[in-house]
Amino acid sequence: MFDRLQKPFLTVETGEAYQPIRLTFDLLRPDLLPQILAEIKCIQKNTTTNAWTWYWKEECEDLHFDSIDSFRKNPDHPVRLGTISMREGKVFINLPSFKRGCLAVPFFYRLVKKDIMVVHSADFINKVFALDERLPHGFSELFKEEELERIMNERISDYDSVKERCEKAATPEEAFKVLSDYTNTEAKKRLPYAERYLFDLSANIEDVEVVFLAFYIYLRGRELVAIKRWFGQTGYTLADAVHESVHQVFGDMGMDIIE
């Protein structure tokens, strides 16, 4: 443990922890997407068929990374934020950090209309890596479809069960205890190595910022757990991380979340 406390974890150029994340979009108009991407200056077509690179320049020049305000951009060599690929009726955006995932979702939502492609899910890793640790070779090695689906379905099933028990509770106090017990149990569970997050963009357009904020809080909590436990805080739970994330977000905004 002492050796680990002295060893920093791997970070990306913009300062965040290296935690790979893959965004999956449902592609509704594959005939139009290449033309749209070709018009976006921060995206460059690769020599590989149906593959692009997303750079930190032009339309996304003002994207902000809290972790490294002092980073100096080189206009001749812009930072590569992620890669984009299109296959089998899906669009995949592979990124090396949670922060970039949180920035990518609203960025592409605003640039590409929902009738062309819409974000469906995010697959991510719940750990940080040592500087000398062997990294997985490609995203196909990181994410196993059957395992991601199994974990997600278990969580949905548990949630539906708790929801049913709350609805059948004899009193509000009993329902609150059911929900509280469930939350406390979930917070203490060991997070799986890889996990999947599902988006719901069926809400009205004015509510979409809430969807993006919920995604940020969800990922920020897991990032904090990984980092805190790396530095020896084994008792740090997801509940602690969510509380810290919510306090940071709404405290900075001067809002009272209870209202």
Secondary structure, DSSP 4 states (H G I P E B T S, - for coil): -HHHHTSPBPB-TTSSB---EEEEEEES-TTTHHHHHHT-TTEEE-SSTTEEEEESSGGGTT---GGGTT----TTS--EEEEEEEETTEEEEEESSHHHHHHHHHHHHHHS-TTTEEEEEEEEES---BTTSPPPSSHHHH--HHHHHHHHHHHHHHHHHHHHHHHH-SSHHHHHHHHHHHHHHHHHSPPPSEEEEE----S-GGGHHHHHHHHHHHHHHHHHHHHHHHTT-TT--HHHHHHHHHHHHHHHTT--TT-
